[in-house]
Amino acid sequence: MNNVEVTVMRFDPQNDEHPRYETFQIEAKKNMTVLDSLFLIVEDQDSSLSFRCACRLGMCGSCGMVINGRGRLACRTKIEHLGERILVQPMRNMEVIKDVAVNMDKFFKNWEKVKPYFVPKEETEEFAIIPPSSGRRELIDENQDCITCGLCFQSCDSVSMREDEFIGPAALNRAYNLIADERDGARAERMDMVTETDGAFGCRTFGACVEVCPKGIKPMVTIQKIKMKKLKRAIGLKW
Ligand code: FES
């Protein structure tokens, strides 16, 4: 067991003018995560500390935070990998509700903008199937695991610089998955949606989205693929 200092940003926009930082001492056990440490603080030291979580398994995407300066899932971040001083802050590019709990409306409104669901082709009578052995699935398989945690969105300087204008990496990655899926009946419409200035062409390829994604997705790469498809389409090539 080690003594660890956990410093958390505290801010209640209803009552505080400015954020402040508060430090808690905890006894860290082997395999303890940052999320576990926040629960310990709530149980033993300050029950008013606010944060968000649900599954505690890295599946639901609700415990995104900035931990020691980097966007991470608190439930998948072990204290032993961080040292004896830990700084916990809310995700950037989103409004703080309280402490490290943020309002993700902006993120999900952008997600909705790309029509993030599969649209069957009208003339299709059979189930739309791509046989796993065909190789055609490879285009989309690697980008399917997004858990909408918002870590890419919070880390993205294109989002920070362009405020509400750039829809962000997660929504564009989702759009690419559908655009690259030959079974989807709304590819052209979706392509038009995501190649406006607030879409793929708003990405300045900073690459932080690739660094922070807990699922290993590379949104910056899929965004460049959208741009390439747009160019192919513009010059009449198969896209
Ligand atoms: S609590 Fe669900 S991903 Fe961390």
Residues whose N, C-alpha, C, O or C-beta is under 5 A from the ligand:
A	BS01	FES	C53 A54 C55 R56 L57 G58 M59 C60 G61 S62 C63 L73 C75
